[in-house]
């Protein structure tokens, strides 16, 4: 905590906002799922103590149609209420690409040139600690461009979410819509012990 700070924090507890490198991305197998597109990507980032973390994640969804009846990324405005392919669009935007120029005509896969442009890109994403597990799960569909500005946009996006729309697997989601941030936890410790949290 910096000198002069009031001890508050805008960072939610047990949520980690990382700038990561996209090491690879491939079109995933669709046969076992009723989805229009599925992608698997591998990413890595370095921890403050210098350890490199390697992970993989999937983004997928179903397409919709725009007002002219043309194929478009799936969301409520294009007639897709759940499992929309807007998550793919969000990922491609975070990579600095035009999503509409990245897919094949039927929208089922990434074009080879798009894959070439994505590999090596840096983006910001969030991971949260899960209940009853040491695993950190990615906050699906929420990606921002690299850099501090992108990171803080992601933090704001999390903080602005109505509590009931935050991941229910998150260790600090208590089931009735309320959540806990670091500042709240610090205040709780101070009231109960009359000490600072780090004492």
Wavefront OBJ file of the C-alpha trace (Angstrom):
o trace
v 0.000 0.000 0.000
v 1.398 3.418 -0.945
v 1.973 6.134 1.667
v -0.976 8.486 1.781
v -3.409 5.774 0.735
v -6.637 5.360 2.668
v -6.243 1.596 2.629
v -9.031 0.992 0.098
v -8.581 -1.286 -2.898
v -10.410 -1.504 -6.183
v -9.164 -5.039 -6.752
v -11.605 -7.822 -5.895
v -10.333 -10.451 -3.502
v -8.893 -13.660 -4.982
v -9.153 -12.370 -8.559
v -5.974 -11.982 -10.595
v -5.656 -9.645 -13.555
v -2.771 -10.731 -15.760
v -1.245 -9.611 -19.017
v -0.613 -12.847 -20.883
v 1.042 -13.910 -24.128
v -0.942 -16.018 -26.589
v 1.448 -18.871 -27.398
v -0.864 -20.762 -29.769
v -4.454 -20.903 -30.963
v -6.209 -23.619 -32.939
v -9.656 -24.527 -34.188
v -11.028 -27.061 -31.707
v -13.030 -30.186 -32.506
v -16.747 -29.449 -32.817
v -18.133 -32.954 -33.208
v -19.055 -33.468 -29.545
v -20.700 -30.074 -29.065
v -23.581 -28.267 -30.716
v -21.524 -25.125 -31.366
v -20.843 -23.015 -34.434
v -17.237 -22.281 -33.487
v -14.771 -23.493 -30.855
v -11.181 -22.382 -30.349
v -8.452 -23.578 -28.007
v -5.656 -21.227 -27.046
v -2.566 -21.596 -24.886
v -1.201 -18.674 -22.937
v 1.587 -17.880 -20.506
v 2.546 -15.198 -18.025
v 5.238 -14.552 -15.443
v 4.506 -14.311 -11.720
v 6.082 -11.581 -9.549
v 8.670 -14.114 -8.343
v 9.744 -14.894 -11.904
v 7.940 -18.204 -12.405
v 6.396 -18.797 -15.834
v 2.825 -20.119 -15.784
v 1.521 -21.999 -18.839
v -2.201 -22.596 -19.293
v -4.822 -23.274 -21.920
v -8.428 -22.200 -22.362
v -11.320 -22.545 -24.772
v -13.605 -19.965 -26.342
v -16.685 -21.050 -28.227
v -20.281 -20.228 -29.041
v -23.114 -20.062 -31.504
v -23.623 -17.402 -34.153
v -26.749 -15.360 -34.753
v -28.066 -13.217 -37.574
v -28.098 -9.454 -37.913
v -31.158 -7.387 -38.927
v -30.443 -8.160 -42.593
v -30.378 -11.895 -41.954
v -26.609 -12.113 -42.378
v -24.473 -14.362 -40.168
v -23.123 -12.447 -37.173
v -21.559 -13.070 -33.774
v -24.140 -14.454 -31.372
v -25.586 -12.243 -28.645
v -29.060 -11.176 -27.525
v -29.400 -8.617 -30.314
v -28.691 -11.301 -32.928
v -31.073 -13.827 -31.399
v -28.716 -15.859 -29.197
v -29.604 -15.745 -25.487
v -26.888 -18.075 -24.208
v -23.593 -19.538 -25.397
v -23.195 -16.733 -27.928
v -20.074 -16.420 -30.036
v -19.657 -12.820 -28.827
v -16.911 -14.251 -26.603
v -14.885 -15.033 -29.739
v -15.420 -11.486 -30.979
v -14.281 -10.082 -27.604
v -11.112 -12.164 -27.710
v -10.258 -11.086 -31.271
v -10.898 -7.439 -30.411
v -8.515 -7.728 -27.444
v -5.893 -9.038 -29.870
v -6.301 -5.859 -31.907
v -7.989 -7.578 -34.863
v -11.214 -6.995 -36.750
v -13.292 -10.054 -35.758
v -15.269 -10.038 -39.010
v -12.094 -10.516 -41.038
v -10.778 -13.410 -38.953
v -13.280 -16.207 -39.650
v -14.082 -18.435 -42.597
v -17.218 -17.592 -44.574
v -19.358 -20.051 -42.608
v -17.953 -18.747 -39.309
v -16.793 -22.182 -38.195
v -13.071 -21.530 -37.802
v -10.252 -19.019 -37.795
v -8.488 -18.194 -41.032
v -4.792 -19.209 -41.146
v -3.686 -15.581 -41.468
v -5.681 -14.688 -38.354
v -3.947 -17.447 -36.401
v -0.579 -16.078 -37.532
v -1.513 -12.598 -36.291
v -2.814 -13.792 -32.919
v 0.178 -15.917 -31.876
v 2.577 -13.773 -29.843
v -0.029 -11.130 -29.005
v -0.438 -9.927 -25.439
v -3.862 -9.419 -23.874
v -5.276 -8.897 -20.391
v -7.507 -11.491 -18.784
v -8.742 -12.318 -15.299
v -8.533 -15.550 -13.316
v -10.375 -16.224 -10.080
v -9.884 -18.750 -7.295
v -12.601 -21.396 -7.213
v -14.544 -22.797 -4.292
v -13.301 -26.160 -2.983
v -10.325 -26.063 -5.352
v -6.852 -24.572 -5.709
v -7.592 -24.046 -9.385
v -7.843 -20.579 -10.884
v -10.442 -20.382 -13.608
v -10.435 -17.847 -16.421
v -13.218 -15.248 -16.454
v -14.698 -16.369 -19.748
v -15.549 -13.863 -22.433
v -13.802 -10.961 -20.730
v -10.598 -9.863 -22.417
v -8.925 -6.503 -22.924
v -5.965 -5.227 -24.918
v -2.489 -5.318 -23.391
v -1.129 -2.571 -21.184
v -2.183 -0.918 -17.935
v -5.212 0.758 -19.493
v -6.547 -2.596 -20.671
v -5.937 -4.116 -17.252
v -7.826 -1.352 -15.449
v -10.731 -1.642 -17.914
v -10.970 -5.294 -16.950
v -10.883 -4.453 -13.233
v -13.651 -1.882 -13.763
v -15.691 -4.381 -15.765
v -15.544 -6.864 -12.861
v -16.352 -4.221 -10.247
v -19.260 -2.849 -12.289
v -20.931 -6.246 -12.673
v -24.064 -6.839 -10.654
v -22.972 -9.392 -8.008
v -25.364 -12.070 -9.224
v -23.645 -12.020 -12.630
v -20.167 -12.710 -11.247
v -18.860 -16.302 -11.502
v -20.654 -18.513 -9.003
v -17.548 -20.707 -8.707
v -15.575 -17.722 -7.352
v -14.459 -18.437 -3.805
v -15.805 -15.066 -2.594
v -19.231 -15.460 -4.152
v -21.430 -16.372 -1.196
v -24.583 -17.432 -2.990
v -26.874 -14.488 -2.290
v -25.347 -12.018 -4.701
v -22.960 -10.243 -2.328
v -19.213 -10.220 -2.785
v -16.180 -9.207 -0.807
v -13.387 -6.831 -1.821
v -10.028 -6.316 -0.133
v -11.052 -2.991 1.374
v -14.084 -4.624 3.004
v -11.928 -7.413 4.407
v -9.398 -4.889 5.775
v -12.180 -2.955 7.527
v -13.531 -6.172 9.018
v -10.119 -7.134 10.442
v -9.563 -3.653 11.870
v -12.942 -3.642 13.648
v -12.517 -7.126 15.108
v -8.881 -6.873 16.232
v -8.181 -3.126 16.429
v -5.095 -3.899 14.323
v -4.053 -3.331 10.756
v -4.415 -6.451 8.523
v -0.647 -6.816 8.141
v 0.099 -6.705 11.873
l 1 2 3 4 5 6 7 8 9 10 11 12 13 14 15 16 17 18 19 20 21 22 23 24 25 26 27 28 29 30 31 32 33 34 35 36 37 38 39 40 41 42 43 44 45 46 47 48 49 50 51 52 53 54 55 56 57 58 59 60 61 62 63 64 65 66 67 68 69 70 71 72 73 74 75 76 77 78 79 80 81 82 83 84 85 86 87 88 89 90 91 92 93 94 95 96 97 98 99 100 101 102 103 104 105 106 107 108 109 110 111 112 113 114 115 116 117 118 119 120 121 122 123 124 125 126 127 128 129 130 131 132 133 134 135 136 137 138 139 140 141 142 143 144 145 146 147 148 149 150 151 152 153 154 155 156 157 158 159 160 161 162 163 164 165 166 167 168 169 170 171 172 173 174 175 176 177 178 179 180 181 182 183 184 185 186 187 188 189 190 191 192 193 194 195 196 197 198 199
